[in-house]
């Protein structure tokens, strides 16, 4: 799914204009980026959580020459799915519901 798909869903389901939908999605993503850049975690119930992980600096090595190279500390972003989403994605078609699960086995004809 692309950002444009999210915008189209807003237009169709909520009846807002294209510009309003674009502004809404852009504001949401910009707020999320700002929070993550500030080291804040984001938790969206039913979906999951974005966590900022801090990595310490260390002494790395160039594998070709063996030269010691200092690696600066950095931050990375982790996403952990919420239980509700994880269960929904892993639900099989026999259990009902839409999406996720394993595809039906092809019939041997």
ABEGO torsion letter per residue (X at the ends): XBAAAAAAAAAAAAGBBAAAAAAAAAAAAAAAAAAAAAGBBBBBBGAEBBBBBBBBBBBBBBAAAGBBBBBBBBBBBBBBBBAAAAAAAABBAAAEEBEEEBBBBBBBX
